[in-house]
Amino acid sequence: MSLSDYQLTLQQQVYAPLVVGGMGVDISTADLALAIARLGGIGHISDAMAPWVSDRRYRTHFQSEKEKRFREFRDRLDKPGVKWEATETYQASLRHTQVTMERKQGSGGVFINVMEKLSMGDARETLRARLRGALDGGIDGITLSAGLHLGSLELIADHPRFKEVNLGIIVSSTRALKIFLRSAKRAGRLPDYCIVEGPLAGGHLGFGLDWGQFDLKAITAEVISFLREEELDIAVIPAGGIFTGTDATDLLKGGAAAVQVATRFTITQECGLPQTVKEIYLRATEDDIVVNLVSPTGYAMRMLRSSPCLASNVRPQCEALGYMLDREGHCAYHDAYQSTPTDSSGEKLPVREKMCICYHFMRFNCYTCGHFVYRLKDTTTRFVDGKYYLPIAEQVFSDYMTSENHEINRASPITQF
């Protein structure tokens, strides 16, 4: 059997059982999400650093205006009072969502990935603004990520679309799901789906440096068993390390409703990564991959060792950025930067403990990736000049949906799909 023999149903809407995850910042572009929706699947955009995405895509000036307001903090490492205004956050999320949804075609869905860890100087109010901006922009679904989201549903419980929009949560254990469900019941709204993200996923992980001791199939089976025992009709969507259509069907045979994938779509033409970074992914080896704790979120991250964000010495630029600032104007990168000595000329030495996630995500300097990034070279054609063909999203989608026996049809400019 192939993935095309299955279907995903959410709120009586039928989709292809393939979800492309939300990769921030602007790696999961609107173009990528819309291509997947047109094919009948579910594509994600990300609301990570939505004001920057809006400035980049729609010529707004949210970051430059914020920098002007807080210019007095430029030479200080403590940033009390530096925060994103909820109105600006709302407008950025609304614009990005609305413009995307106005372009949508096909029977699939466009969802948005919303990270709880983006505190933006006022965690609760900026999260409320982002969620409401997405809802008002007409998004088909909201995937809650990077946190337990214990109070997130209450922030939108009075919204007119609260019951109709698809809602989901990303967890890495049954325990985390149980905790979230208790808060969901208080808000009067259970999730429609649950994405079970395993240890081989890219970017931020729900595991520590002991990630190798965990297994996606085992966690998925445990979640499915729990939901059946509780008689809860919540679609289970495993994610992380699902590289072939056969990987996907193996999970669906075990009771999963669909799968979420991302790494194979990082090299597509619609993906927001610069072409130079896509070529780096295509040349990666297994030894190039590292899981570290450099993110100021506190979560472990999987990325390539060659990421320029590692051992950088960039000064915090929270006046314009500041997406990780807590209510007191603090970020873990501040401590790492301050404790790093300078050389004999007064130049700050490389900061190794943490990275400035805002700056480096904005510059695409953090090469986050799934564990099987080193297999990307086997999915497409290499030209005589040494460069690789960058497939369109439809080619990767089609291969997932139709391939069998762990086979991958190498994409090429003349691939039939």
C-alpha positions in Angstrom: 0.0 0.0 0.0 1.0 3.6 -0.5 0.1 6.8 1.4 -2.5 7.6 -1.3 -4.6 4.7 0.0 -5.3 6.6 3.2 -7.0 9.9 4.1 -7.2 12.2 7.0 -10.5 13.6 8.3 -10.6 16.7 10.5 -14.0 18.3 11.4 -15.6 16.4 8.5 -13.1 17.8 6.0 -11.0 15.2 4.1 -7.3 15.7 3.4 -4.4 13.8 2.0 -2.7 12.3 5.1 0.5 14.3 4.6 1.2 17.4 6.7 4.2 19.7 6.0 5.3 21.1 9.3 5.8 24.8 10.2 9.4 25.7 9.9 10.3 29.2 11.1 11.5 31.7 10.4 9.8 32.0 7.0 11.3 28.7 5.9 7.8 27.3 5.6 6.7 30.1 3.3 3.2 30.8 2.1 4.2 29.5 -1.3 5.1 26.1 0.2 2.0 25.9 2.4 -0.2 26.9 -0.6 1.4 24.3 -2.9 0.6 21.5 -0.3 -3.0 22.8 0.1 -3.5 22.8 -3.6 -2.5 19.1 -3.7 -5.0 18.2 -1.0 -2.6 18.0 2.0 -2.0 20.4 4.9 0.8 22.9 4.7 1.9 25.1 7.6 3.1 28.7 7.7 4.9 29.8 10.9 4.1 32.8 13.1 7.7 32.9 14.5 8.9 36.5 14.3 5.8 37.5 12.4 6.7 41.2 12.4 10.0 40.4 10.7 8.2 38.2 8.2 5.7 41.0 7.5 8.5 43.6 7.1 10.3 41.2 4.7 7.2 40.1 2.7 4.8 43.1 2.8 7.1 46.1 3.3 5.9 47.0 6.7 8.2 48.6 9.2 7.4 46.9 12.6 11.0 46.2 13.6 12.5 49.6 12.6 9.7 51.4 14.4 10.3 49.3 17.5 14.0 50.0 17.3 13.4 53.7 17.4 11.1 53.4 20.4 13.7 51.6 22.5 16.9 53.1 21.1 18.0 54.1 24.6 18.7 50.4 25.4 21.1 49.9 22.5 24.2 49.8 24.7 22.7 48.0 27.6 22.4 44.2 28.1 19.5 44.6 30.5 16.3 45.6 28.5 13.6 46.3 31.0 10.4 47.5 29.3 11.5 46.4 25.9 8.6 44.5 24.4 6.4 44.0 21.4 3.1 45.8 21.5 0.2 43.5 21.2 -1.4 45.6 18.5 1.7 45.3 16.3 2.0 41.6 16.9 -1.7 41.2 15.9 -1.3 43.3 12.8 1.7 41.3 11.6 0.1 37.9 12.2 -3.2 39.1 10.6 -1.4 40.4 7.5 0.7 37.3 7.0 -2.3 35.0 7.4 -4.8 37.0 5.5 -2.6 37.5 2.4 -1.8 33.8 2.4 -5.4 32.7 2.8 -6.5 35.0 0.0 -4.3 33.0 -2.4 -5.4 29.6 -1.3 -6.7 27.1 -3.9 -7.5 23.4 -3.7 -9.1 21.1 -1.2 -6.3 21.1 1.3 -5.6 23.2 4.4 -3.3 26.0 5.4 -2.4 25.8 9.1 -0.2 28.0 11.2 2.4 26.9 13.8 2.3 29.0 16.9 5.2 28.8 19.4 4.5 29.5 23.0 8.2 30.2 23.8 8.2 33.4 21.8 7.6 35.6 24.8 8.3 38.9 23.1 8.5 40.8 26.4 4.9 40.1 27.3 4.2 36.4 26.8 0.5 36.2 27.4 -0.7 39.3 25.5 1.6 38.8 22.5 0.5 35.1 22.3 -3.2 36.2 22.5 -2.5 38.7 19.7 -0.8 36.1 17.4 -3.6 33.6 17.9 -6.3 36.1 17.2 -4.5 37.5 14.2 -4.4 34.1 12.7 -8.0 33.4 13.4 -9.2 36.8 12.0 -7.0 36.2 9.0 -9.0 33.1 8.1 -6.4 30.3 8.9 -7.7 26.8 8.6 -5.9 25.4 11.6 -3.6 26.3 14.5 -0.9 24.0 15.7 0.4 24.9 19.2 4.1 24.2 19.6 7.2 24.9 21.7 5.5 24.7 25.1 2.6 23.0 27.0 0.2 25.8 26.1 -1.7 25.4 29.3 -3.5 28.8 29.0 -3.4 29.2 25.2 -7.0 28.0 24.5 -8.4 30.3 27.1 -7.0 33.3 25.2 -9.3 32.6 22.2 -12.2 30.8 23.9 -14.5 33.8 23.2 -13.4 34.1 19.5 -16.3 33.3 17.1 -14.1 30.8 15.2 -12.9 29.0 18.3 -15.1 25.9 17.6 -14.7 25.8 13.9 -11.0 26.2 13.4 -8.9 23.1 13.6 -6.7 23.1 16.7 -3.8 20.8 17.5 -0.9 20.5 19.9 2.7 19.2 19.4 3.9 16.9 22.2 6.7 14.4 22.6 5.1 12.2 25.2 1.8 10.9 26.5 2.4 12.7 29.8 2.7 16.1 28.0 -0.6 15.4 26.1 -2.4 14.5 29.4 -1.3 17.8 30.9 -2.5 19.8 27.9 -5.9 17.9 27.7 -6.7 19.0 31.3 -6.3 22.6 30.3 -8.2 22.0 27.1 -11.2 20.6 29.0 -11.2 23.7 31.2 -11.4 25.8 28.1 -14.2 23.7 26.7 -12.4 22.6 23.6 -10.4 19.4 22.9 -7.9 19.4 20.1 -8.8 17.9 16.8 -5.3 16.5 16.3 -2.1 15.8 18.2 1.3 15.9 16.5 3.6 13.4 18.2 7.1 14.8 17.5 9.8 12.1 17.9 13.5 12.4 18.6 14.7 12.6 15.0 12.9 15.8 14.2 14.6 19.1 13.2 15.0 22.3 15.1 13.8 22.5 18.7 13.1 19.1 20.3 10.9 17.9 23.1 13.8 15.8 24.4 17.1 16.5 26.0 20.6 15.3 25.0 19.3 11.8 25.8 17.1 11.9 22.7 18.6 8.7 21.3 16.9 6.7 24.0 13.5 7.4 22.6 11.6 6.0 19.6 8.8 7.7 17.5 6.8 4.5 16.9 6.8 3.6 20.6 5.7 7.0 21.7 3.0 7.1 18.9 1.6 3.7 19.9 1.4 4.8 23.6 -0.5 8.0 22.6 -2.9 6.1 20.4 -3.5 3.5 23.2 -4.1 6.3 25.7 -6.6 8.1 23.5 -8.5 4.9 22.8 -8.7 4.1 26.5 -10.1 7.5 27.1 -12.5 7.2 24.1 -11.2 10.5 22.7 -11.5 11.1 19.0 -8.2 13.0 18.4 -6.2 12.4 15.2 -2.6 11.3 16.0 0.0 12.6 13.6 3.6 11.4 14.2 6.5 13.5 13.0 10.3 13.3 12.9 12.4 11.0 10.8 9.6 10.1 8.3 11.7 10.2 5.2 9.8 7.9 2.7 6.2 7.1 1.9 6.8 3.6 3.4 7.9 5.2 6.7 4.6 7.0 6.6 2.4 4.0 5.8 4.1 1.9 8.5 2.9 4.5 11.0 -0.6 4.7 9.5 -0.9 0.9 9.7 -0.3 1.2 13.4 -3.2 3.6 13.9 -1.8 7.1 13.0 -4.2 9.3 11.1 -1.5 11.1 9.0 2.2 12.0 9.2 4.0 15.4 9.5 7.2 15.8 7.5 9.5 18.7 6.8 13.2 18.0 6.0 12.6 16.8 2.5 10.7 20.0 1.7 13.6 22.2 2.8 15.3 21.9 -0.6 12.1 22.6 -2.6 11.9 25.7 -4.7 9.0 27.0 -2.6 11.0 26.7 0.6 12.2 30.0 2.1 15.8 28.9 2.7 18.4 30.7 0.5 19.7 28.5 -2.3 23.2 28.4 -0.9 21.8 26.9 2.3 19.8 24.3 0.3 23.0 23.3 -1.3 24.7 22.9 2.1 21.8 20.6 3.2 22.3 18.5 0.0 26.0 18.1 0.7 25.5 17.2 4.4 26.8 14.0 5.9 25.6 12.2 9.0 28.7 13.4 10.9 27.7 17.0 10.1 24.6 16.9 12.4 24.7 17.9 16.0 22.1 18.2 18.8 23.0 21.0 21.2 21.7 23.3 23.9 22.6 26.7 22.4 19.0 27.9 22.0 18.0 30.4 24.6 14.6 28.7 24.8 16.1 26.0 26.9 15.2 23.3 24.4 17.7 21.1 22.6 18.1 21.7 18.9 19.2 19.7 15.9 21.2 21.5 13.3 24.3 21.3 11.1 27.7 21.9 12.8 28.6 24.4 10.1 25.7 26.8 11.1 27.2 30.3 11.4 25.1 30.8 14.5 27.5 28.6 16.5 30.3 30.5 18.2 29.1 33.8 16.9 29.7 37.0 18.9 26.8 39.2 17.7 25.7 41.8 20.2 22.1 41.5 21.3 19.8 43.6 19.1 16.7 43.4 21.2 15.5 47.0 20.5 14.4 45.9 17.0 14.1 42.1 17.6 13.7 40.9 21.2 11.4 38.0 20.4 12.8 36.0 23.3 12.8 38.6 26.0 10.8 37.8 29.1 8.8 40.4 31.0 11.9 41.7 32.8 13.7 42.2 29.4 16.0 39.3 29.9 17.2 36.5 27.6 19.5 33.6 28.3 21.8 34.9 25.5 22.4 38.1 27.5 24.1 36.0 30.2 26.2 34.0 27.8 27.3 37.2 25.9 28.2 39.0 29.1 30.2 36.1 30.6 32.3 35.7 27.4 35.6 37.5 27.6 37.2 39.7 25.0 40.6 39.2 23.2 43.6 41.4 23.6 42.2 44.0 21.1 38.9 44.2 23.0 36.9 42.1 20.5 34.3 39.8 22.0 35.4 36.1 21.7 32.9 33.6 20.2 29.9 33.0 22.5 29.6 29.3 22.7 27.1 28.6 25.4 24.1 30.2 23.7 23.2 31.9 20.4 21.2 35.0 19.6 18.3 33.2 18.1 16.5 36.3 16.8 19.4 37.6 14.8 20.6 34.3 13.4 17.1 33.0 12.4 16.5 36.3 10.6 19.8 35.8 8.7 19.1 32.0 8.0 22.3 31.3 9.9 20.9 28.4 11.9 20.8 25.3 9.7 18.2 23.4 11.6 17.4 20.0 10.1 15.9 16.6 10.7 18.2 13.6 11.4 18.0 12.3 7.9 19.1 15.5 6.2 22.2 13.7 4.9 19.9 11.5 2.8 18.5 14.5 0.8 21.2 14.0 -1.8 19.5 10.7 -2.7 16.2 12.3 -3.5 17.2 14.6 -6.4 19.4 14.8 -9.4 22.9 16.2 -9.4 24.0 18.1 -12.5 27.4 17.8 -14.2 28.5 21.1 -12.6 28.1 19.6 -9.1 24.9 21.5 -8.2 21.7 19.7 -7.4 18.2 20.1 -8.9 15.9 21.7 -6.5 12.5 20.0 -6.8 9.2 21.7 -6.7 7.0 20.8 -3.7 4.6 18.8 -5.9 7.4 16.3 -6.8 8.3 15.6 -3.2 4.6 15.4 -2.2 3.9 13.0 -5.0 6.8 10.8 -4.1 5.6 10.5 -0.5 2.0 9.7 -1.6 2.8 7.1 -4.2 6.2 5.4 -3.4 6.4 1.9 -1.9 9.0 -0.4 -0.5 11.1 2.6 0.9 11.9 3.6 -2.7 12.5 7.2 -3.6 12.0 8.5 -7.1 14.8 11.0 -7.7 13.4 14.4 -8.7 14.6 15.9 -11.9 13.5 18.7 -14.3 11.7 16.0 -16.4 10.2 13.9 -13.6 6.7 12.7 -14.3 4.4 12.9 -11.4 
